[in-house]
Amino acid sequence: MEIQQSVAKNIREIRESRKLTLDGAAKLTGVSRSMLVQMEKGEVNPTISVLWKIANGYKVPFTALLDPCQKTHRLYRREEQSPLAEDEGRYINRPAIPFQEDAKLESCVIEIREGGFLQAQPHMSGVVELLTVFSGETEVTAGEEVFRLREGDSLRFDADTPHSYRCVGTETVRMNMILYYR
């Protein structure tokens, strides 16, 4: 199932399970009613920022909007995971392990190309973000603090504040992001 169809199915199912109208969902998420309609029909490919707004508004993990199914054991092949791109393709988020209720976490592989930047929306209260850099050099701003991470460095921060990621060198940043839902 393509990511657009997974998103359409999942946001509709979550909205309906909460007995929300489209107007109620728009108020809760900050995403316009017309955009939600288009997304639920699978007519648009939403940005990462829009998906985060919906996830935060519905108080669900980001990958709960993306995953085509939830199983106890599942192998996630790279070629099956549709990447999400921002900043004209310089910031790429590839869901690696979608959220499952029993684990309370999800994992993404992030690539930030030279000059790439993403200003992330604050996550819902209690979310902790864990980053490990495998190559390149990145600057992560979490709230008022700025951290410079190089290959092998890891960072843990409370992700319910504004935060951002920037590639600060010429080498593409490759890192793992784990979101833990307390």
MIVEX-169071 format. One record per residue (C-alpha): x, z, y; residue number from 1. Coordinates in steps of 0.5 Angstrom, whole numbers, always signed. Each point is the difference from the previous one (the first is absolute). Example, Ala and Ser with C-alpha at 12.3 -4.5 7.8 and 13.67 -1.06 7.14 Angstrom:
! residues 2
+-------+-------+-------+-----+
!    xx !    zz !    yy !   i !
+-------+-------+-------+-----+
!   +25 !   +16 !    -9 !   1 !
!    +2 !    -2 !    +7 !   2 !
+-------+-------+-------+-----+
***
This chain:
! residues 182
+-------+-------+-------+-----+
!    xx !    zz !    yy !   i !
+-------+-------+-------+-----+
!    +0 !    +0 !    +0 !   1 !
!    +3 !    -2 !    +7 !   2 !
!    +1 !    +5 !    +5 !   3 !
!    -5 !    -2 !    +5 !   4 !
!    -6 !    +0 !    -6 !   5 !
!    +3 !    +7 !    -2 !   6 !
!    +0 !    +3 !    +7 !   7 !
!    -7 !    -3 !    +1 !   8 !
!    -3 !    +3 !    -6 !   9 !
!    +4 !    +7 !    +1 !  10 !
!    -3 !    +1 !    +7 !  11 !
!    -7 !    -2 !    -1 !  12 !
!    +0 !    +5 !    -6 !  13 !
!    +3 !    +5 !    +4 !  14 !
!    -5 !    -1 !    +5 !  15 !
!    -6 !    +0 !    -4 !  16 !
!    +2 !    +6 !    -4 !  17 !
!    +0 !    +4 !    +6 !  18 !
!    -6 !    -3 !    +2 !  19 !
!    +2 !    -3 !    +7 !  20 !
!    -3 !    -5 !    +4 !  21 !
!    +5 !    -5 !    +2 !  22 !
!    -1 !    +3 !    +7 !  23 !
!    +2 !    +7 !    -3 !  24 !
!    +6 !    -3 !    -3 !  25 !
!    +2 !    -4 !    +7 !  26 !
!    -1 !    +7 !    +3 !  27 !
!    +4 !    +4 !    -5 !  28 !
!    +6 !    -5 !    -1 !  29 !
!    +1 !    -3 !    +7 !  30 !
!    -1 !    -7 !    -3 !  31 !
!    -5 !    -4 !    +3 !  32 !
!    -7 !    -2 !    -4 !  33 !
!    +1 !    -7 !    +0 !  34 !
!    +7 !    +1 !    -3 !  35 !
!    -2 !    +4 !    -5 !  36 !
!    -6 !    -5 !    -2 !  37 !
!    +6 !    -5 !    +0 !  38 !
!    +4 !    +4 !    -4 !  39 !
!    -5 !    +2 !    -5 !  40 !
!    -2 !    -7 !    -1 !  41 !
!    +8 !    -2 !    -2 !  42 !
!    +0 !    -5 !    +6 !  43 !
!    +6 !    +3 !    +4 !  44 !
!    +6 !    +3 !    -2 !  45 !
!    +1 !    +7 !    +4 !  46 !
!    +7 !    +2 !    +3 !  47 !
!    +3 !    +6 !    -3 !  48 !
!    -2 !    +4 !    +7 !  49 !
!    -8 !    -2 !    -2 !  50 !
!    +1 !    +3 !    -7 !  51 !
!    +3 !    +6 !    +2 !  52 !
!    -6 !    +1 !    +5 !  53 !
!    -5 !    -1 !    -5 !  54 !
!    +4 !    +5 !    -5 !  55 !
!    +1 !    +5 !    +5 !  56 !
!    -7 !    +0 !    +2 !  57 !
!    -3 !    +0 !    -7 !  58 !
!    +5 !    +5 !    -2 !  59 !
!    +3 !    -4 !    -6 !  60 !
!    +7 !    -2 !    -1 !  61 !
!    +3 !    -6 !    +2 !  62 !
!    +0 !    -4 !    -7 !  63 !
!    -7 !    +3 !    -1 !  64 !
!    -2 !    -6 !    +4 !  65 !
!    +5 !    -5 !    -4 !  66 !
!    +0 !    +2 !    -7 !  67 !
!    -5 !    -5 !    -5 !  68 !
!    -1 !    +6 !    -5 !  69 !
!    +2 !    +7 !    -1 !  70 !
!    +3 !    +1 !    -7 !  71 !
!    +4 !    +6 !    -3 !  72 !
!    +6 !    -5 !    -2 !  73 !
!    +1 !    -6 !    +3 !  74 !
!    +6 !    -4 !    +1 !  75 !
!    +1 !    -3 !    +7 !  76 !
!    +4 !    -7 !    +0 !  77 !
!    +3 !    -2 !    +7 !  78 !
!    -3 !    -7 !    +0 !  79 !
!    -7 !    +3 !    -1 !  80 !
!    +1 !    +4 !    +6 !  81 !
!    -2 !    -3 !    +6 !  82 !
!    +4 !    +1 !    +6 !  83 !
!    -3 !    +2 !    +7 !  84 !
!    +4 !    -2 !    +6 !  85 !
!    +0 !    +2 !    +7 !  86 !
!    +5 !    -2 !    +6 !  87 !
!    +0 !    -7 !    -1 !  88 !
!    +2 !    +1 !    -7 !  89 !
!    +6 !    +5 !    +2 !  90 !
!    -4 !    +6 !    -3 !  91 !
!    -2 !    -1 !    -8 !  92 !
!    -4 !    +5 !    -3 !  93 !
!    +0 !    -1 !    -8 !  94 !
!    -5 !    +5 !    -3 !  95 !
!    +4 !    +2 !    -7 !  96 !
!    -4 !    +6 !    -3 !  97 !
!    -7 !    +1 !    +3 !  98 !
!    -4 !    +7 !    +1 !  99 !
!    -3 !    +3 !    -6 ! 100 !
!    -3 !    +6 !    +1 ! 101 !
!    +3 !    +5 !    -5 ! 102 !
!    +7 !    -2 !    +3 ! 103 !
!    -2 !    +1 !    +7 ! 104 !
!    +6 !    -5 !    +2 ! 105 !
!    +1 !    -8 !    +1 ! 106 !
!    +6 !    -4 !    +1 ! 107 !
!    +2 !    -6 !    +4 ! 108 !
!    +6 !    -4 !    +1 ! 109 !
!    +2 !    -2 !    +7 ! 110 !
!    +4 !    -5 !    +3 ! 111 !
!    +2 !    -1 !    +7 ! 112 !
!    +4 !    -6 !    +2 ! 113 !
!    +4 !    +0 !    +6 ! 114 !
!    -4 !    +2 !    +6 ! 115 !
!    -6 !    +2 !    -4 ! 116 !
!    -4 !    +6 !    +3 ! 117 !
!    -6 !    +3 !    -2 ! 118 !
!    -4 !    +5 !    +4 ! 119 !
!    -4 !    +4 !    -6 ! 120 !
!    -7 !    +4 !    +1 ! 121 !
!    +0 !    +7 !    -1 ! 122 !
!    -2 !    +1 !    -7 ! 123 !
!    -5 !    +5 !    -2 ! 124 !
!    +1 !    +8 !    +1 ! 125 !
!    +5 !    +2 !    -6 ! 126 !
!    +3 !    -6 !    -2 ! 127 !
!    +8 !    +0 !    -1 ! 128 !
!    +4 !    -6 !    +0 ! 129 !
!    +7 !    +0 !    -4 ! 130 !
!    +4 !    -6 !    +2 ! 131 !
!    +7 !    -2 !    -4 ! 132 !
!    +4 !    -6 !    +3 ! 133 !
!    +3 !    -5 !    -5 ! 134 !
!    +3 !    -5 !    +5 ! 135 !
!    +1 !    -1 !    +7 ! 136 !
!    -1 !    +5 !    +6 ! 137 !
!    -6 !    +3 !    +3 ! 138 !
!    -3 !    +4 !    +5 ! 139 !
!    -6 !    +4 !    -1 ! 140 !
!    -4 !    +4 !    +5 ! 141 !
!    -4 !    +5 !    -2 ! 142 !
!    -4 !    +4 !    +6 ! 143 !
!    +6 !    +1 !    +5 ! 144 !
!    +5 !    +0 !    -5 ! 145 !
!    +5 !    -6 !    -1 ! 146 !
!    +4 !    -1 !    -7 ! 147 !
!    +5 !    -5 !    -2 ! 148 !
!    +0 !    -2 !    -7 ! 149 !
!    +5 !    -4 !    -4 ! 150 !
!    +1 !    -2 !    -7 ! 151 !
!    -1 !    +6 !    -5 ! 152 !
!    -3 !    +5 !    +6 ! 153 !
!    -7 !    +3 !    -1 ! 154 !
!    -5 !    +3 !    +5 ! 155 !
!    -6 !    +4 !    -1 ! 156 !
!    -5 !    +1 !    +6 ! 157 !
!    -7 !    +2 !    +1 ! 158 !
!    -4 !    -7 !    +1 ! 159 !
!    -6 !    +2 !    +4 ! 160 !
!    +4 !    -1 !    +6 ! 161 !
!    +1 !    -7 !    +3 ! 162 !
!    +6 !    -3 !    -3 ! 163 !
!    +4 !    -6 !    +0 ! 164 !
!    +6 !    -4 !    -4 ! 165 !
!    +5 !    -5 !    +3 ! 166 !
!    +6 !    -4 !    -3 ! 167 !
!    +6 !    +2 !    +4 ! 168 !
!    +5 !    -5 !    -3 ! 169 !
!    +0 !    -7 !    -2 ! 170 !
!    -1 !    +2 !    -8 ! 171 !
!    -7 !    +0 !    -2 ! 172 !
!    -2 !    +7 !    -1 ! 173 !
!    -3 !    +1 !    -7 ! 174 !
!    -3 !    +7 !    -2 ! 175 !
!    -5 !    +4 !    -4 ! 176 !
!    -6 !    +4 !    +3 ! 177 !
!    -3 !    +5 !    -3 ! 178 !
!    -7 !    +3 !    +3 ! 179 !
!    -2 !    +7 !    -3 ! 180 !
!    -7 !    +2 !    +1 ! 181 !
!    +0 !    +8 !    +0 ! 182 !
+-------+-------+-------+-----+
***
